[in-house]
């Protein structure tokens, strides 16, 4: 019985040992075949590393402001009897905008003018009587003083009447009207906003260490989301003399010509201050850069015996303009870098290049037209 059991165990051991051995043999052959074939060939797109001469610039953000802007308000109280503008009108300096009720003031002015004429007559008569020594000099002094007082009252009332004709203080474009005909307005009540749009200011800040590199008259380029792909030229108009103690930034103001009125006050803008020097840079499309906490890298295409492979190279990047990134070290002009399909790659992987879809590589890309 024991001998029979031993033979059965021996046969089972031989059977399963042979079965597992065969599977291990087949698996090994499969692995050898896969290893002999190498990794699968990945299809990627590429771009050539370029070289350009760039004028360096300091990039920051700005807020656009009108060179002149004001809320037109009433100076004195009164009822609106005339509106001489519509919302959005373009006006010249001195254009009449609003008239207030002045009938009572004009009636009072006529009475004062009558007093003025009488005071002038009295002065003329008393001068003659003083000359003939029929009246003392003090009577002439009193008459002259009364004449001056009435003249001042007439002038004051004329000024008050003039304040009720509200005019544009400078040329510009009006906003939305805030008053209606017949409305009673008081001093400080808003009537309409007036903005001068032919010249705008861009207010921005730069770190204090950039102070030696900027000066009034230096060129700037301004870009806004409302006009993608376009840049508006201006120049630095003023630099704040002091540095902000809280942020250690300097405040600057650039003046921008806006004759076509496309830029508007309050717009958020990206601004680049053009520096006077030039430098040669090596450029790749942004899509070629693989960003990671351990460093930025690119895949460079190299020739191999069986075709083309890629090498993963770490690079240092600098300024970005549009679709292009400056590579400060690690690449040279003329090399081929992978611009899509990086997730499928590893160092030394074979690739197949397909560049049927071109890669955008512009310093000022424009969105596609809809």
Secondary structure as UniProt FT lines:
FT   HELIX           2..37
FT   STRAND          42..48
FT   STRAND          50..73
FT   STRAND          78..83
FT   TURN            87..88
FT   STRAND          90..91
FT   TURN            93..94
FT   STRAND          96..100
FT   HELIX           103..131
FT   TURN            132..133
FT   HELIX           137..163
FT   STRAND          165..167
FT   STRAND          172..174
FT   TURN            181..182
FT   STRAND          184..185
FT   TURN            187..188
FT   STRAND          190..207
FT   HELIX           208..213
FT   TURN            216..217
FT   STRAND          219..224
FT   HELIX           225..227
FT   TURN            228..229
FT   STRAND          232..239
FT   TURN            245..247
FT   STRAND          249..257
FT   TURN            259..260
FT   TURN            265..266
FT   STRAND          268..285
FT   HELIX           286..288
FT   TURN            293..294
FT   STRAND          296..304
FT   TURN            305..306
FT   STRAND          307..321
FT   TURN            322..323
FT   STRAND          324..329
FT   TURN            333..334
FT   STRAND          336..340
FT   HELIX           342..344
FT   TURN            347..348
FT   STRAND          350..353
FT   TURN            363..364
//
